[in-house]
Amino acid sequence: MLMPSIFGENLLDDFFDGFASPARYMGRYNTSTAGIMKTDVKENEKGYELDIDLPGYQKEDVKAELKDGYLTISATTKNEKDEKDKDHKYIRRERYYGSCSRSFYVGDAVTQEEIKARFDNGILKVSIPKKEAKSEVEESKYIAIEG
């Protein structure tokens, strides 16, 4: 039986978020990465400012790499929780390993030294300067005409 919807959303979406609902496996939405790496991009006169949300990550978990004009931000995490009783038998043991990454094209003219990044309270702030792409001027090559 179909559930009624308001504005295109199922009324019970939030209720079933924590359960293994079939919709999650059919690609409708993925709640495990819903809040990770949301990015705000602001442009100013000097360049671009990126604010990337990385909740639950530490500074040492985050890496930024510039290669072939692409700035790639990646983050990995490892979280283990072990609870044992007095006989050192597991009562509960949970493990979570995860990673995420996102790439932005910044152009070939930007160098690694020009990009500044700061991690503060789960938000990675990246400053990228505006650079004009070097236009390659075609040289006219003349052929000598004899005679």
N, C-alpha and C positions, 0 to 999 in steps of 0.2 A: 504494500500500500504506500502511495506517495504521501509525503508529509507536506503540509501547506508551507508556502514560502512568502516572505515579505521582501520586496525589493531584490528579488533574485537570490536571497540567502536562505538557507534552511534554518528553521528556528532552533534546531537541536545541534547545529554545528559546534558551538562552544561546549555544549554538554558532553559530546562524544570525542572532543579533542584528545583526551588522555587515553582513549581506548583504541584498540586495533580495528578501526572501521574500514570497510572495503574501499571507501572513497579515497582513503589515503594511498592505497596501493594501485589505484587506477590513474594516478597522476593528477587528480583534481587539486590537491594541495598537499604540502609537505610541512607539517607542523614542527618537525625537528630542526629545520633551518629557517623558519619564518622570520626570526628577528636578528639573524646574523648577517653582518656586512651590509646593512642598509647604509646608503651613501648619499650625503648632500654635497652637491657641487655648486660652488659660488664663483662667479667671475668678478674680478676687479680690474683696475687699470694696470696693475703689475703682473697679474697672472690668474691662477685658479687655486681655490681652497677646497680641499676634500675633507669632509668629516665622516669617518667610517665607524659605525657602531660595532664594537667587538665585546659584547657583554660576557663576563666570566673569563676573559683572557687576561694574561699578564703581559707586560712589556717583552719579557724574554720569549714569549710564545709567538710573537709577531715578527715577520720578516718582510722587507721590501726590496725588490730587485728591478733594475732597469736593464732591459735587453731588447735590442732591435727596435727602439722607439716605444716599447710597451712597458709601463710600470705595473708590476704584479705584486699585489699584497697578499700574503698567505699567513694563516694562523693555524696552529695545532694545539691540541689540549689533551691531557691525560688525567683522568680523575678516577681514583680507586677508593672505595670505602669498604673496610673490613670490620665486621663486628663479631667478636667471639664470646662465647660464654666462659665460665670459670674453668672448664676442662679444655679450653682452647679449641673447641669445635665451632665451626662457623654457624652463626645464627643468620647472618645476612652477609652477602658479598656482592658488591656491585662494581662494575667497571664501565668506564666510558672513554673511548678514544675517538677523537674527531679532528677533522681538518676542513678548512675552507680556503678559497682563494678567489681573487677577482683581479682582472686586468683592465688597464686603461691605456688608450693610445695617447701618448704625450708628444710624439714627433721625434724625429731623429736629431733635431738641433739641440734638444735639452740634454744636459749632462747630469751624471750622478751627483756631482758636487753642488749643482744648482737646486736640487730638490731637498727640501727641509721637511722633517717629520718629527712629531711629538706625540707621545702616548700619555693620556691623562684620564683617569676614571673610566676606563673602558671605551674611550673614544680616541681613535687615531686621527690626528690632524696633519694633513699633508699640504705643503705649499709648492706649487709648480709654476715657474715663471713662464710668461708668454714669450715665445721665440718665433721670429719670422723664419719660415722655411727658406733655406738658401736656394734661390732660383739659379739654375745653371744656365748661364748665358751661352747661347750657341755662337761659336766663332765662325765667321764666314771664311771659308777656305776657297781661295781663288786658284784657278788653274792658269798657269802661264801660257799665253798664246804666242807662238813663234810667227815670225814673218815680216 
